[in-house]
Amino acid sequence: MKVSNFCLFMLLFCFSMSSIEVRGDGAWSLENLLATPPLRGPSEESRRDIANVDKAENVQVVTEDSEAKEEGFFSRLKSKAKSMWTQLKNQFDSNKKVADEKSIEFPNRKGIENATSDIKKELNEVKSQNAFSRIKGRAADSKLSKTKSGVATFRLNKKSSRSIPKLDIGVEDSISQQNFEIGEIKILEPNIYPIQVLSSPLPMKESVLKQVLGKNIVPVEGAKKIDLASLAPDKRVTLEKVKSIVYKINKDAVVHEKTYAELSPEEFKVLKALIYVEYGNKCHTATGLLNDVSGYGDAGFKNLVNFHMAVCLHKMGLFTEATEKFKLVLNGSSNDYKKRALQEMFLDLPKDQELELVRTLRELPSESIPKNLEGQFYYRIAKASARLEHFNNAKKFAERVKKGEREYYRAQFVQAVAEYSLGERNQSYDRLTRIQKEIGNKGDKDFISLVALNLGRMAFERRKIKTSIDNFNKIGKDHPLWIQALTEQGWMQLLVKDAPGAIGNMYSLHSPYFRAAYKPETYVIRTIGYLNLCQFGDARSSLEYLEKTHGRWLASVKKFRKSNKSKRKYYQTMVGYLRNTKVKSYKGLPHQILREMGRQKEFLNLQEAVNARVDEINQYSFIERLIQKDRNRAKWYLSQTNKRIRELKASIKKAEKVTKLAKNINEWKRQIAFETNQKKFLKFEISVLEESKKSFGKYRKYSVAKLRSIKSNLQASAGQVLRRNLSTIQGRLRLILSNNEFLRYEVLAGSGENIRYLSSGGKGRKGRVPASAVNKDLNWNFDGEIWEDEIGHYRSSLKDMCSSQTARR
């Protein structure tokens, strides 16, 4: 230990003063201070002198021989410190010896070790401090003359009496004592207690023991045999074997220090956002903060921000902006973020977002796709590609879905559709046939109906009429294409000369259940069915209904198209009708026509996308209110915390006067400490929420404007689709009604030929209605009860009235 350290220790232990005035010619020199004996208080005279020193200000005085005096001070202080240390040590050892000799427990033995440690710690603390500081002086003004002894002087004479300069004789070096103090070191003394014999506890009864234990005690298992190579060959532990063990001490691990880099404001903002995302699951608070730094930093930092922002936006239902961030993550360099993003978002993507992402997704490398998502991933990319009519890609991705995965058969269906569209019709038909055979009647009824519908159409192309009809019969009534399928089945039945079946199916569609459906083609099928049965009166009745009703519809369609050219007008018309579907017509169009315009898949997909954008716009307002709600709640909690702190402080103040309350002071202080920490957290939360609200407000303004633009474009596209659908409806109606003249001719010609045959002596079928009753009794209007479960299973009870000599037309 250096002499200067003993000096400091002695000064700090013996004296407690803020500053000491040191004068070379004064009565109180350092020698006088060191004269104070160790371990005892200063004498009465010393106490007075020290008191006088305590009153002195921090006056610095230069001595003529400061270095010599400082050296003498250290020498004398060293001996004083050694004497003090010896006396402390002797006192400590004496206390410890008393306890050891009497063989009693030293209650504070651990405290002795702590005291030793404290002394060493304080000594080390003293080592790092200095007793004095030296302040360098400055020379006298160089313009002044010097005496022989070197003192600056100015000679006053008549010439200089007009201008007397300031006498700057300079400042000599000075020494000042530093202000510091040492902590208190406690010298522990043993507490000696007489040894007392304690009585043994009474044995516990077995019944009481079982009641306390509750469960049966599990007996200790026998010792297990431990096979250690070092115990070979006899497997016994001996002293020699234990002594022969060589212990190896591992080397200390090498610590490599890394460069410390302080967080930038942008990184600190991301840290705050991630705290709320990872630990609070509060994406609404984090989104605005993340958006503020979305364009900052290197690629890794941008990947981090884009990933968390994409996931948060997706969780909050803001799919449009989420998709934009999702694309940035997928186009980034981090496979880890790609996998995590796919895991978090892919399965919950809306249909229109699938189409938006299909190009990015299909170009992803296979190592970026999580193994548990492969089947669903490839199926959804195949389906989206098929919707975009990218059939080669649809086929390629559908083939990657392995058999046994949940999406396998749906992927096979997409592949069959792609093959058909690419001209590979045999492969497509065989694939659909295999799918139908393997799934049978199990699984999703909608999917089973979809397979049957396509197989029915493809079988008809191959002139497999019976197979086609069988497949149409498998289509469920709850399938959106059931009416279309039943209509196509009617044509099949006419081809196989099953007129009663075709008429019965069309009658199902003409029941009140389908009053709002657009189905002019079904009246054509029903008319032809009557013709094939030579039921000319019924054929004429069906034909007249078709002409009367649908002719009027065609006129209304022409009028509407002539007066409405804007595609947005079409969209507004459809929206107006959908808001009040109980009306029979809207803007001059029958509700059946409007329903036919709007039921097509292309329009429904666009309208679904429009609805999604409207929901997103509303969601932004909801999230902003949610942030404000959290902020208000945090402020309320802060006010309650401040209130509790005030109440606790008032209780402590009261307890200082009321003795019986004093016992609660420490507990109240602990509560104040807890509430103070809570107050700091709440202030931090409020500041973050205020920052988040401001940031999210800017982001909302930008995003809502973008969503409104997208919504407007989608509505225009939907209007274009509606206009095209109405044009198609007009063309088909005109074609059907133009063919009515041919059907009218067939009805009249067939009826006349049959009349001539009977007039010339031919034998007609029993029960035939005479021609004179055409305008009276042949308008068949069923007024009975129709059962829903019978729909689609009707057959006409009309008999074939064609004579054996009359060729069916």
C-alpha positions in Angstrom: 0.0 0.0 0.0 1.4 3.4 -0.9 2.1 6.1 1.7 -0.4 8.4 0.1 -3.1 5.9 0.5 -2.5 5.6 4.3 -2.5 9.4 4.4 -5.9 9.6 2.9 -7.3 6.8 5.0 -6.0 8.5 8.2 -7.3 11.9 7.3 -10.8 10.6 6.4 -11.1 8.3 9.4 -9.9 10.8 12.0 -11.5 14.1 10.8 -14.8 15.0 9.4 -14.6 18.4 7.8 -15.5 19.9 4.5 -12.2 21.9 3.9 -8.9 22.7 5.6 -7.0 25.9 5.4 -3.2 25.4 5.2 -0.9 28.3 6.0 2.9 28.3 6.1 3.0 30.9 8.9 -0.3 30.1 10.6 -0.9 28.4 14.0 -2.7 25.5 12.3 -0.3 23.5 10.2 -0.6 19.9 9.0 1.9 19.0 11.8 -0.6 20.2 14.4 -3.5 18.1 12.8 -1.4 15.0 12.7 -0.6 15.4 16.4 -4.1 14.1 17.2 -3.8 10.6 18.7 -5.4 7.7 16.7 -8.6 5.9 17.9 -9.3 8.7 20.4 -11.1 12.0 19.9 -9.0 15.1 19.7 -8.1 16.9 22.9 -10.1 19.8 24.1 -7.7 22.3 22.7 -7.6 20.4 19.4 -11.4 20.4 19.2 -11.5 24.1 19.5 -8.9 24.5 16.9 -10.7 22.1 14.5 -13.9 24.0 15.0 -12.1 27.2 14.0 -10.8 25.4 10.9 -14.4 24.2 10.0 -15.5 27.8 9.9 -12.8 28.8 7.5 -13.6 29.3 3.8 -11.8 27.5 1.0 -8.7 29.8 1.2 -5.7 28.8 -0.8 -2.3 29.9 0.5 1.0 29.4 -1.1 3.9 28.2 1.0 7.6 28.8 0.2 8.5 25.2 0.5 5.3 23.3 -0.2 6.9 20.2 -1.7 9.1 19.6 1.4 6.1 20.0 3.8 3.9 17.6 1.7 6.6 15.0 1.9 6.9 15.4 5.7 3.2 15.2 6.0 3.1 11.8 4.2 5.9 10.4 6.3 4.2 11.3 9.6 0.7 10.2 8.4 2.0 6.8 7.5 3.0 6.0 11.1 -0.3 7.3 12.4 -2.3 5.1 9.9 -0.2 2.0 10.8 -0.9 2.6 14.5 -4.7 2.9 13.9 -4.8 -0.2 11.7 -2.9 -2.3 14.3 -5.3 -1.2 17.0 -8.4 -2.0 14.8 -7.0 -5.4 13.9 -6.2 -6.3 17.6 -9.7 -5.3 18.6 -11.2 -7.5 15.9 -9.0 -10.5 16.6 -9.7 -10.2 20.3 -13.5 -10.4 19.7 -13.1 -13.4 17.5 -10.8 -15.2 20.0 -13.4 -14.7 22.8 -16.0 -16.5 20.7 -13.6 -19.3 19.7 -12.4 -20.0 23.2 -15.8 -20.3 24.7 -16.9 -22.6 21.8 -20.1 -20.7 21.3 -21.8 -19.7 18.1 -20.7 -16.3 16.7 -24.0 -15.0 15.4 -22.4 -12.4 13.2 -19.5 -14.6 11.9 -20.7 -13.8 8.4 -20.8 -10.2 9.3 -17.1 -10.4 10.3 -16.2 -11.6 6.9 -18.3 -8.8 5.4 -16.5 -6.2 7.7 -13.2 -7.4 6.5 -14.3 -7.1 2.9 -15.7 -3.6 3.7 -12.3 -2.4 5.1 -10.5 -3.7 2.1 -13.0 -2.1 -0.2 -12.7 1.3 1.5 -8.9 1.1 1.4 -9.1 0.5 -2.3 -11.5 3.4 -2.6 -9.0 5.6 -0.9 -6.2 4.5 -3.2 -8.0 6.1 -6.1 -8.3 9.5 -4.5 -5.8 12.3 -4.0 -5.3 14.2 -0.8 -4.1 17.4 -2.4 -4.4 19.2 -5.7 -1.7 21.6 -7.0 -2.8 24.8 -8.8 -0.2 26.3 -11.1 0.4 30.0 -10.6 1.3 32.6 -13.2 4.2 35.1 -13.7 4.0 38.8 -13.0 3.3 41.3 -15.8 6.3 41.3 -18.1 6.0 45.0 -18.6 6.9 45.7 -15.0 10.5 46.1 -13.9 12.1 43.7 -11.4 13.9 44.3 -8.1 17.2 42.5 -7.4 15.2 39.8 -5.6 13.0 39.3 -8.7 9.9 41.0 -7.4 7.8 43.1 -9.8 7.8 46.8 -9.1 6.9 50.1 -10.5 8.9 53.3 -10.0 6.7 56.3 -9.4 8.2 59.6 -10.7 6.9 62.8 -12.3 6.9 61.3 -15.8 4.7 58.4 -14.9 2.4 60.1 -12.5 -0.2 60.7 -15.2 -0.5 57.0 -16.0 -0.1 54.4 -13.3 -0.5 50.8 -14.5 -2.2 48.0 -12.5 0.3 46.3 -10.4 0.1 42.7 -11.5 2.8 40.8 -9.5 1.5 37.4 -10.5 0.3 34.4 -8.5 2.4 31.6 -6.9 1.6 27.9 -7.0 -1.0 26.7 -4.5 -2.0 23.4 -2.8 -5.6 22.6 -1.8 -7.0 19.7 0.1 -9.6 17.6 -1.7 -13.0 17.1 -0.1 -13.8 13.4 0.4 -14.9 11.0 3.1 -14.7 7.3 3.8 -17.7 5.0 4.5 -18.4 3.8 8.0 -16.7 0.5 8.9 -18.4 -1.5 11.6 -16.4 -3.6 14.0 -18.7 -6.4 15.0 -18.7 -7.8 18.5 -19.9 -11.4 19.4 -23.1 -11.9 21.3 -22.5 -14.7 23.9 -25.5 -16.8 24.9 -25.5 -19.5 27.6 -25.9 -23.0 26.3 -29.3 -24.4 27.1 -30.6 -28.0 26.8 -33.8 -28.1 24.8 -36.4 -30.7 25.3 -37.0 -33.3 22.6 -40.3 -33.0 20.7 -43.0 -35.5 21.5 -43.2 -38.3 18.9 -46.1 -37.9 16.4 -48.7 -40.6 16.2 -48.8 -42.5 12.9 -52.4 -41.6 12.3 -51.6 -37.9 12.7 -48.5 -38.2 10.4 -50.6 -39.8 7.7 -53.2 -37.1 8.0 -50.5 -34.4 7.6 -48.8 -36.1 4.7 -52.0 -36.8 2.9 -50.6 -39.4 0.6 -48.7 -42.6 1.2 -44.9 -42.1 1.5 -43.1 -43.5 -1.5 -40.4 -45.8 -0.2 -36.8 -45.0 -1.2 -35.6 -47.2 -4.0 -32.5 -49.3 -3.6 -29.2 -48.0 -4.7 -28.7 -48.1 -8.4 -25.6 -49.6 -9.9 -23.4 -46.9 -11.4 -21.0 -48.1 -14.1 -17.9 -45.9 -14.1 -14.8 -46.9 -16.0 -12.6 -45.3 -13.3 -13.8 -47.9 -10.8 -12.7 -50.9 -12.8 -11.9 -53.7 -12.4 -13.7 -54.4 -9.1 -16.2 -51.6 -9.4 -15.5 -50.5 -5.8 -14.7 -47.0 -4.5 -11.4 -46.9 -2.6 -9.3 -44.1 -1.1 -6.5 -44.9 -3.5 -8.8 -44.5 -6.5 -10.2 -41.2 -5.2 -6.6 -39.9 -4.6 -5.6 -40.9 -8.1 -8.2 -38.7 -9.7 -6.6 -35.8 -11.5 -8.6 -32.6 -11.5 -8.3 -30.3 -14.5 -9.2 -26.7 -14.3 -10.6 -25.3 -17.5 -9.1 -22.1 -18.8 -11.1 -19.0 -18.5 -13.1 -18.3 -21.6 -11.7 -15.6 -23.8 -13.9 -12.5 -23.8 -14.1 -10.7 -27.1 -15.4 -7.2 -26.7 -17.5 -5.8 -29.4 -17.9 -2.3 -30.5 -20.7 -0.5 -28.8 -23.0 1.4 -31.1 -25.6 3.7 -29.7 -29.2 3.3 -31.1 -30.2 5.9 -33.6 -33.5 7.7 -33.2 -35.0 5.5 -36.0 -33.7 2.3 -34.3 -35.0 3.4 -31.0 -38.5 4.0 -32.6 -38.4 0.5 -34.0 -37.5 -0.8 -30.5 -40.5 0.9 -29.0 -42.7 -0.6 -31.7 -41.4 -4.1 -31.2 -42.0 -3.9 -27.5 -45.7 -3.4 -28.2 -45.7 -6.0 -30.9 -43.9 -8.8 -29.2 -45.0 -8.3 -25.5 -48.2 -6.4 -25.8 -49.7 -7.7 -29.0 -50.7 -4.1 -29.8 -50.1 -3.7 -33.5 -52.3 -0.6 -33.6 -49.7 1.2 -31.4 -46.7 -0.1 -33.4 -47.9 0.4 -37.0 -47.5 4.2 -37.1 -44.1 4.0 -35.5 -42.9 1.4 -38.0 -44.2 3.4 -40.9 -42.2 6.4 -39.8 -38.9 4.5 -40.4 -40.0 2.2 -43.3 -37.5 3.8 -45.7 -34.6 4.1 -43.3 -31.4 1.9 -43.0 -29.8 -1.0 -44.8 -31.6 -4.0 -46.3 -31.6 -5.9 -43.1 -33.2 -3.1 -41.2 -35.8 -2.6 -43.9 -36.6 -6.3 -43.9 -37.2 -6.2 -40.2 -39.5 -3.2 -40.4 -41.4 -4.4 -43.5 -42.0 -7.9 -41.9 -43.4 -6.6 -38.7 -45.5 -4.0 -40.4 -46.9 -6.5 -42.9 -47.9 -8.9 -40.1 -49.4 -6.1 -38.1 -51.4 -4.7 -41.0 -52.6 -8.2 -41.9 -53.7 -8.9 -38.3 -55.7 -5.6 -38.2 -57.5 -6.5 -41.5 -55.7 -3.8 -43.6 -55.0 -6.3 -46.4 -54.1 -3.8 -49.2 -51.2 -2.2 -47.4 -50.3 -5.5 -45.8 -49.9 -7.0 -49.3 -47.6 -4.2 -50.4 -45.3 -4.8 -47.4 -45.6 -8.6 -47.9 -44.3 -8.2 -51.4 -41.3 -6.3 -50.2 -40.5 -9.0 -47.7 -40.8 -11.7 -50.3 -38.6 -9.8 -52.7 -36.0 -9.3 -49.9 -32.9 -11.3 -49.3 -33.9 -12.9 -45.9 -35.3 -16.4 -46.3 -36.1 -16.4 -42.6 -38.4 -13.4 -42.9 -40.0 -14.9 -46.1 -40.9 -18.1 -44.2 -42.2 -16.3 -41.2 -44.3 -14.0 -43.4 -45.8 -16.9 -45.3 -46.5 -18.7 -42.1 -48.2 -15.6 -40.6 -50.2 -14.3 -43.6 -50.5 -16.8 -46.5 -53.4 -18.9 -45.3 -55.5 -15.9 -44.5 -55.1 -14.0 -47.8 -58.3 -12.7 -49.4 -58.9 -13.8 -53.0 -58.1 -10.5 -54.7 -54.8 -10.3 -52.7 -53.9 -13.8 -54.0 -54.2 -12.4 -57.5 -52.1 -9.4 -56.6 -49.3 -11.6 -55.2 -49.4 -14.5 -57.6 -46.4 -13.3 -59.7 -44.3 -12.7 -56.6 -45.3 -16.0 -55.0 -44.8 -18.2 -58.0 -41.2 -16.9 -58.4 -40.2 -17.8 -54.8 -37.5 -20.4 -54.4 -38.6 -23.7 -52.8 -36.3 -23.1 -49.8 -38.3 -20.0 -48.8 -41.5 -22.1 -48.5 -42.2 -23.6 -45.0 -42.6 -27.4 -45.3 -46.0 -27.4 -43.6 -47.3 -24.9 -46.2 -46.1 -26.5 -49.4 -49.4 -28.2 -50.4 -51.6 -25.2 -49.6 -49.1 -22.9 -51.2 -48.8 -24.7 -54.5 -52.6 -25.2 -54.7 -53.5 -21.6 -54.1 -50.9 -20.4 -56.6 -52.3 -22.9 -59.2 -55.8 -21.7 -58.5 -54.9 -18.0 -58.8 -53.0 -18.7 -62.0 -56.0 -20.4 -63.5 -58.2 -17.4 -62.6 -55.8 -15.2 -64.4 -55.9 -17.7 -67.3 -52.2 -18.5 -66.9 -52.9 -22.2 -67.5 -49.3 -23.4 -68.0 -48.4 -22.1 -64.6 -51.6 -23.4 -63.1 -50.8 -26.9 -64.4 -47.1 -26.7 -63.2 -48.0 -25.7 -59.6 -51.0 -28.1 -59.3 -48.7 -31.0 -60.2 -46.5 -30.2 -57.2 -49.3 -30.9 -54.7 -48.6 -34.4 -53.4 -51.1 -37.1 -52.9 -52.3 -37.4 -49.3 -52.2 -33.7 -48.7 -55.5 -32.0 -47.9 -55.5 -29.9 -51.1 -54.5 -32.8 -53.4 -57.9 -33.3 -55.1 -58.7 -29.6 -55.5 -55.3 -29.2 -57.1 -56.1 -32.1 -59.4 -59.3 -30.3 -60.4 -57.4 -27.1 -61.2 -54.9 -29.2 -63.2 -57.8 -30.8 -65.2 -59.3 -27.3 -65.9 -55.8 -26.2 -67.1 -55.4 -29.2 -69.3 -58.8 -28.7 -70.9 -58.0 -25.0 -71.6 -54.7 -26.1 -73.1 -56.4 -28.5 -75.5 -55.5 -31.7 -73.5 -59.1 -32.7 -73.3 -58.6 -36.5 -73.0 -56.2 -36.1 -70.0 -58.6 -33.6 -68.4 -61.6 -36.0 -68.8 -59.6 -38.9 -67.4 -58.4 -36.9 -64.5 -61.9 -35.7 -63.5 -63.2 -39.3 -63.8 -60.5 -40.5 -61.5 -61.1 -37.7 -59.0 -64.8 -38.6 -58.9 -64.2 -42.3 -58.5 -61.7 -41.7 -55.6 -63.6 -39.2 -53.6 -67.1 -40.8 -54.1 -69.7 -39.1 -52.0 -67.3 -38.1 -49.2 -66.0 -34.6 -48.5 -67.1 -31.2 -49.6 -70.5 -31.4 -51.4 -69.8 -28.2 -53.3 -66.6 -29.7 -54.7 -68.4 -33.0 -55.6 -71.0 -31.0 -57.5 -68.3 -29.0 -59.3 -66.6 -32.1 -60.5 -69.9 -33.6 -61.6 -70.9 -30.5 -63.5 -67.7 -30.4 -65.5 -67.8 -34.1 -66.2 -71.4 -33.8 -67.4 -70.5 -31.1 -69.9 -67.4 -33.0 -71.1 -69.4 -36.2 -71.4 -71.9 -34.4 -73.6 -69.1 -33.2 -75.9 -68.1 -36.9 -76.3 -71.8 -37.8 -77.0 -72.0 -39.8 -73.8 -75.4 -38.6 -73.1 -76.3 -41.1 -70.4 -73.1 -40.4 -68.5 -73.7 -36.7 -68.9 -77.2 -37.0 -67.4 -76.0 -39.1 -64.5 -73.4 -36.5 -63.6 -76.0 -33.7 -63.8 -78.1 -35.6 -61.4 -75.2 -35.6 -58.8 -75.2 -31.8 -58.6 -76.6 -30.6 -55.3 -79.5 -28.2 -55.1 -77.5 -25.8 -53.0 -74.8 -25.4 -55.7 -74.9 -21.9 -57.4 -74.9 -23.6 -60.8 -77.8 -26.0 -60.1 -80.3 -24.1 -62.2 -77.8 -24.0 -65.1 -77.0 -27.7 -64.6 -80.7 -28.7 -64.6 -81.3 -26.7 -67.8 -78.4 -28.4 -69.5 -79.7 -31.7 -68.3 -83.1 -30.9 -69.9 -81.3 -30.6 -73.3 -79.6 -34.0 -72.7 -83.0 -35.5 -71.9 -84.5 -34.2 -75.1 -81.6 -35.8 -77.1 -82.3 -39.2 -75.5 -86.0 -38.8 -76.2 -86.9 -38.4 -72.6 -89.4 -35.6 -73.1 -91.4 -36.3 -69.9 -88.2 -36.0 -67.8 -87.2 -32.8 -69.6 -90.6 -31.3 -69.1 -90.6 -32.3 -65.4 -87.2 -30.7 -64.7 -88.3 -27.5 -66.4 -91.5 -27.6 -64.3 -89.2 -27.7 -61.2 -87.6 -24.5 -62.4 -90.9 -22.9 -63.1 -92.1 -23.5 -59.5 -92.5 -20.5 -57.1 -89.1 -21.3 -55.5 -87.4 -19.9 -58.6 -89.7 -17.0 -59.4 -86.8 -14.5 -59.3 -84.5 -16.6 -61.5 -83.7 -15.6 -65.0 -84.5 -18.8 -67.1 -86.0 -18.1 -70.6 -84.2 -21.1 -72.1 -86.2 -23.5 -69.8 -89.4 -22.4 -71.7 -87.8 -23.4 -75.0 -86.9 -26.8 -73.6 -90.4 -27.3 -72.2 -92.0 -26.3 -75.5 -89.8 -28.8 -77.5 -90.7 -31.5 -74.9 -94.4 -30.8 -75.5 -93.9 -31.0 -79.3 -92.1 -34.3 -79.0 -95.2 -35.6 -77.1 -97.6 -34.0 -79.7 -99.0 -32.0 -76.8 -99.5 -29.0 -79.2 -101.8 -27.0 -76.9 -99.3 -27.1 -74.0 -96.5 -26.3 -76.4 -98.4 -23.2 -77.7 -99.2 -22.1 -74.1 -95.5 -22.4 -73.0 -94.4 -20.5 -76.2 -96.9 -17.7 -75.6 -95.7 -17.2 -72.0 -92.1 -17.0 -73.3 -93.0 -14.4 -75.9 -95.2 -12.3 -73.7 -92.9 -12.2 -70.7 -89.4 -12.2 -72.2 -90.4 -10.0 -75.1 -91.3 -7.3 -72.6 -87.9 -7.9 -70.8 -86.0 -7.5 -74.1 -87.7 -4.1 -74.7 -86.7 -2.9 -71.2 -83.1 -4.0 -71.7 -82.9 -2.2 -75.1 -84.3 1.0 -73.5 -81.9 0.9 -70.5 -78.9 0.4 -72.7 -79.8 3.2 -75.0 -80.2 5.7 -72.2 -77.2 4.5 -70.0 -73.8 4.5 -71.6 -71.5 5.1 -68.5 -70.2 2.0 -66.9 -70.5 3.7 -63.5 -74.2 4.2 -64.2 -74.5 0.4 -64.5 -72.7 -0.1 -61.2 -74.9 2.5 -59.4 -78.0 0.8 -60.8 -76.9 -2.6 -59.4 -76.0 -1.1 -56.0 -79.4 0.6 -55.8 -81.2 -2.7 -56.5 -79.1 -4.6 -54.0 -80.1 -2.1 -51.3 -83.8 -3.0 -51.9 -84.1 -6.5 -53.5 -87.8 -6.7 -52.8 -88.8 -4.5 -55.7 -89.9 -6.2 -58.9 -88.1 -3.8 -61.1 -85.4 -1.1 -60.7 -84.6 1.7 -63.2 -86.9 0.0 -65.7 -85.1 -3.4 -65.5 -87.0 -6.5 -64.2 -85.4 -7.9 -61.0 -84.7 -11.2 -62.8 -82.5 -9.4 -65.4 -80.7 -7.5 -62.6 -80.1 -10.7 -60.7 -78.7 -12.4 -63.8 -76.4 -9.4 -64.4 -75.0 -9.6 -60.9 -74.8 -13.3 -60.2 -71.8 -13.9 -62.6 -68.6 -14.8 -60.8 -66.5 -12.0 -62.3 -68.8 -9.3 -60.9 -69.1 -11.0 -57.5 -65.3 -11.1 -57.2 -65.0 -7.5 -58.0 -67.8 -6.5 -55.6 -66.2 -8.6 -52.9 -63.0 -6.6 -53.5 -64.9 -3.3 -53.3 -66.5 -4.4 -50.0 -63.1 -5.3 -48.6 -61.8 -1.8 -49.4 -64.8 -0.2 -47.7 -64.2 -2.3 -44.7 -60.5 -1.3 -44.6 -61.3 2.4 -44.8 -63.6 2.0 -41.8 -61.0 -0.1 -40.0 -58.5 2.8 -40.1 -61.0 5.0 -38.2 -61.5 2.2 -35.7 -57.8 1.7 -35.1 -57.2 5.4 -34.6 -60.0 5.4 -32.0 -58.4 2.4 -30.3 -55.1 4.2 -30.0 -56.9 7.2 -28.5 -58.8 4.9 -26.1 -55.5 3.3 -24.9 -54.0 6.8 -24.4 -57.0 8.0 -22.3 -56.9 4.8 -20.2 -53.1 5.3 -19.6 -53.8 8.9 -18.5 -56.5 7.8 -16.1 -54.2 5.2 -14.6 -51.5 7.9 -14.2 -54.0 10.2 -12.4 -54.9 7.3 -10.1 -51.2 6.5 -9.4 -50.5 10.2 -8.5 -53.6 10.1 -6.2 -52.3 7.0 -4.4 -48.8 8.6 -4.0 -50.3 11.7 -2.5 -52.4 9.6 -0.1 -49.4 7.5 1.0 -47.3 10.6 1.6 -50.1 12.1 3.7 -50.3 8.9 5.7 -46.5 8.9 6.4 -46.7 12.5 7.5 -49.6 11.7 9.8 -47.7 8.7 11.2 -44.8 10.9 12.2 -47.1 12.5 14.8 -49.2 9.4 15.7 -47.1 6.8 17.4 -49.4 3.8 16.7 -49.2 4.4 12.9 -45.4 4.5 12.9 -45.2 0.7 12.3 -46.7 1.2 8.8 -44.2 3.8 7.5 -41.8 1.3 5.9 -44.6 -0.5 4.1 -46.0 2.8 2.8 -42.6 3.8 1.6 -42.3 0.6 -0.3 -45.7 1.2 -1.8 -44.6 4.7 -2.8 -41.5 3.3 -4.5 -43.7 0.8 -6.4 -46.2 3.5 -7.5 -43.3 5.8 -8.6 -42.0 3.1 -10.9 -45.5 2.5 -12.2 -45.7 6.3 -12.8 -42.5 6.2 -14.9 -43.9 3.4 -17.0 -47.2 5.1 -17.6 -45.5 8.3 -18.6 -43.5 6.3 -21.1 -46.6 4.6 -22.4 -48.4 7.9 -22.8 -45.6 9.4 -24.7 -45.4 6.4 -27.1 -49.2 6.4 -27.6 -49.1 10.1 -28.4 -46.3 9.6 -30.9 -48.1 6.6 -32.3 -51.4 8.5 -32.7 -49.6 11.3 -34.6 -47.7 8.8 -36.9 -50.8 6.6 -37.5 -52.8 9.7 -38.4 -50.4 10.6 -41.2 -50.3 7.0 -42.4 -54.1 6.7 -42.3 -54.5 9.9 -44.5 -52.2 8.4 -47.1 -53.7 4.9 -47.0 -57.3 6.0 -47.1 -56.7 8.2 -50.1 -55.1 5.2 -51.8 -57.9 2.8 -50.9 -60.6 5.2 -52.2 -58.8 5.4 -55.5 -58.5 1.6 -55.7 -62.2 1.3 -54.7 -63.2 3.7 -57.5 -61.3 1.8 -60.1 -62.8 -1.5 -58.9 -66.3 0.0 -59.1 -65.6 1.1 -62.6 -64.4 -2.4 -63.6 -67.5 -3.9 -62.0 -69.7 -1.5 -64.0 -67.9 -2.6 -67.1 -68.6 -6.2 -66.3 -72.3 -5.4 -65.6 -72.6 -3.6 -68.9 -71.0 -6.6 -70.8 -73.3 -9.0 -68.9 -76.4 -7.0 -69.9 -75.3 -6.9 -73.5 -74.9 -10.7 -73.4 -78.4 -11.1 -71.9 -79.8 -8.9 -74.7 -78.1 -11.0 -77.4 -79.3 -14.3 -75.9 -82.9 -13.0 -75.5 -83.0 -11.8 -79.0 -81.7 -15.2 -80.3 -84.3 -17.1 -78.2 -87.2 -15.0 -79.3 -86.1 -15.1 -82.9 -86.3 -18.9 -82.8 -89.8 -18.6 -81.5 -91.1 -18.2 -85.0 -89.6 -21.5 -85.9 -91.1 -23.2 -82.8 -94.5 -21.5 -83.6 -94.4 -23.0 -87.1 -93.6 -26.4 -85.6 -96.5 -26.2 -83.2 -99.0 -25.1 -85.9 -97.7 -27.5 -88.5 -97.6 -30.4 -86.2 -101.1 -29.7 -84.9 -102.5 -29.3 -88.4 -100.9 -32.5 -89.7 -102.2 -34.4 -86.8 -105.7 -33.0 -87.4 -105.6 -33.9 -91.1 -104.5 -37.4 -90.1 -107.4 -37.9 -87.8 -109.8 -36.3 -90.3 -108.8 -38.8 -92.9 -109.7 -41.7 -90.6 -106.5 -42.2 -88.7 -106.7 -43.5 -85.2 -105.6 -41.1 -82.5 -104.4 -41.9 -79.0 -107.0 -42.3 -76.3 -107.6 -39.2 -74.2 -106.4 -36.7 -76.8 -107.9 -33.2 -76.4 -109.8 -32.1 -79.5 -108.5 -29.1 -81.5 -111.5 -27.1 -80.6 -110.4 -26.9 -77.0 -107.1 -25.1 -77.8 -108.1 -21.7 -76.5 -110.0 -23.0 -73.5 -108.4 -25.8 -71.5 -104.7 -26.2 -72.5 -103.3 -23.4 -70.3 -101.9 -25.5 -67.5 -101.5 -23.6 -64.3 -100.8 -25.9 -61.3 -102.3 -24.6 -58.1 -101.4 -27.4 -55.8 -98.6 -27.7 -53.1 -95.0 -28.1 -54.2 -92.5 -29.8 -51.8 -89.0 -28.5 -51.8 -87.4 -31.9 -51.6 -89.3 -32.9 -54.7 -87.8 -30.1 -56.8 -85.6 -31.6 -59.5 -87.3 -35.0 -59.5 -90.5 -34.2 -61.3 -91.5 -36.0 -64.5 -94.4 -35.0 -66.7 -97.5 -37.3 -66.6 -98.5 -36.2 -70.1 -98.7 -39.1 -72.5 -97.2 -39.3 -75.9 -100.2 -38.3 -78.2 -98.4 -38.7 -81.4 -100.1 -41.2 -83.7 -98.1 -44.2 -84.9 -98.5 -42.9 -88.4 -97.3 -39.3 -87.6 -93.6 -38.7 -87.5 -92.4 -36.8 -84.5 -91.1 -33.5 -85.5 
